[in-house]
Amino acid sequence: PTFFSVMSNRFSDIELREEEGIPTEEFLESCYAIVPVLDKLGPTVFAPVKMDFVGNIKKINQKYITNKEEFDTLQKIVLHEVNAGVAQVRNSATEALLWLKRGLKFLKGFLTEVKNGEKNIQTAL
């Protein structure tokens, strides 16, 4: 078994809600489950990535916990912030989601490079 095969909360297990989108709580749990990978990869090299990653998770969670019923999907959070005119405001949940997506994409790319045999961390990054 690998770290990823035994994760308690995996993105692939999230069930999309047909009309509503991605469940916020399950998404955040899956994001938190990835954080230990960053420590394993290198607590020094990946420290800035981890700080950014965790910070963005917390920003989305802070919005979510203000009204768990209203913000039960990521789409509802984004739509709420767009309608309120705060989606592009610094530290909004929408901005945090954008940067979290970028962080996940970066991590996926890095891990793909390693999986494909790249031994040099700088090259893989």
C-alpha positions as CSV (number, residue, x, y, z in Angstrom):
1,P,0.0,0.0,0.0
2,T,1.0,3.6,-0.7
3,F,0.2,6.8,1.1
4,F,-2.3,7.6,-1.5
5,S,-4.0,4.2,-1.6
6,V,-4.7,4.3,2.2
7,M,-5.7,7.9,2.5
8,S,-8.9,8.2,4.5
9,N,-10.3,11.1,2.3
10,R,-9.5,11.0,-1.4
11,F,-10.7,13.3,-4.1
12,S,-11.7,10.4,-6.2
13,D,-14.2,9.4,-3.5
14,I,-16.1,12.7,-3.6
15,E,-19.5,12.4,-5.1
16,L,-20.5,15.4,-7.1
17,R,-24.0,16.7,-6.4
18,E,-25.8,16.8,-9.8
19,E,-27.1,20.3,-9.6
20,E,-25.1,21.8,-6.8
21,G,-21.4,20.7,-7.4
22,I,-18.6,19.7,-5.2
23,P,-19.4,19.2,-1.5
24,T,-17.3,21.7,0.5
25,E,-16.7,19.5,3.6
26,E,-15.5,16.5,1.6
27,F,-13.3,18.6,-0.6
28,L,-11.6,20.3,2.4
29,E,-11.1,16.9,4.1
30,S,-9.4,15.6,1.0
31,C,-7.2,18.7,0.9
32,Y,-6.2,18.3,4.5
33,A,-5.4,14.6,3.8
34,I,-2.7,15.7,1.2
35,V,-0.8,18.0,3.7
36,P,1.3,15.2,5.2
37,V,2.6,14.4,1.7
38,L,4.3,17.8,1.7
39,D,6.1,17.0,4.9
40,K,7.3,13.7,3.5
41,L,8.5,15.3,0.3
42,G,10.7,17.7,2.2
43,P,9.8,19.9,5.2
44,T,12.2,22.6,4.1
45,V,11.8,22.6,0.4
46,F,8.0,22.3,0.5
47,A,7.5,24.6,3.6
48,P,6.3,27.6,1.5
49,V,4.0,25.3,-0.6
50,K,2.6,23.8,2.6
51,M,2.0,27.2,4.2
52,D,0.2,28.4,1.1
53,F,-1.8,25.2,0.8
54,V,-2.9,25.1,4.4
55,G,-3.7,28.9,4.4
56,N,-6.0,28.5,1.5
57,I,-7.7,25.5,2.9
58,K,-8.3,27.5,6.1
59,K,-9.7,30.5,4.2
60,I,-12.3,28.3,2.5
61,N,-13.1,26.6,5.7
62,Q,-13.6,29.9,7.5
63,K,-16.2,30.8,4.9
64,Y,-17.8,27.4,5.1
65,I,-18.2,27.4,8.9
66,T,-20.1,30.7,8.8
67,N,-23.1,28.9,7.3
68,K,-22.5,25.2,6.6
69,E,-26.0,24.7,5.1
70,E,-25.8,27.6,2.7
71,F,-22.2,26.9,1.7
72,D,-22.4,23.1,1.5
73,T,-20.8,23.2,-2.0
74,L,-17.8,25.1,-3.4
75,Q,-20.0,26.5,-6.2
76,K,-22.4,28.0,-3.6
77,I,-19.5,29.8,-1.9
78,V,-18.2,31.2,-5.2
79,L,-21.6,32.3,-6.4
80,H,-22.3,33.9,-3.1
81,E,-19.0,35.9,-3.2
82,V,-19.6,36.8,-6.9
83,N,-23.1,38.1,-6.2
84,A,-21.8,40.0,-3.1
85,G,-19.0,41.5,-5.2
86,V,-16.2,40.1,-3.1
87,A,-15.0,37.1,-5.2
88,Q,-11.9,39.0,-6.3
89,V,-11.1,40.6,-2.9
90,R,-7.9,39.5,-1.3
91,N,-8.3,36.6,1.1
92,S,-11.8,35.7,-0.3
93,A,-12.7,32.0,-0.3
94,T,-13.0,32.3,-4.1
95,E,-9.4,33.6,-4.4
96,A,-8.3,30.9,-1.9
97,L,-10.0,28.2,-4.0
98,L,-8.2,29.5,-7.1
99,W,-4.8,29.3,-5.4
100,L,-5.6,25.9,-3.9
101,K,-6.4,24.6,-7.3
102,R,-3.1,25.9,-8.6
103,G,-1.3,24.3,-5.7
104,L,-2.9,20.9,-6.3
105,K,-2.1,21.2,-10.0
106,F,1.5,22.0,-9.1
107,L,1.7,19.1,-6.7
108,K,0.2,16.7,-9.3
109,G,2.8,17.8,-11.9
110,F,5.7,17.4,-9.5
111,L,4.5,13.9,-8.4
112,T,4.0,13.0,-12.1
113,E,7.6,14.0,-12.8
114,V,8.9,11.9,-9.9
115,K,6.7,8.9,-10.9
116,N,8.1,9.1,-14.4
117,G,11.6,8.7,-13.1
118,E,12.9,12.2,-12.5
119,K,15.5,12.0,-9.7
120,N,16.5,15.6,-9.4
121,I,14.0,17.5,-7.2
122,Q,14.9,20.9,-8.8
123,T,14.2,19.5,-12.3
124,A,10.9,17.9,-11.2
125,L,9.9,21.2,-9.6
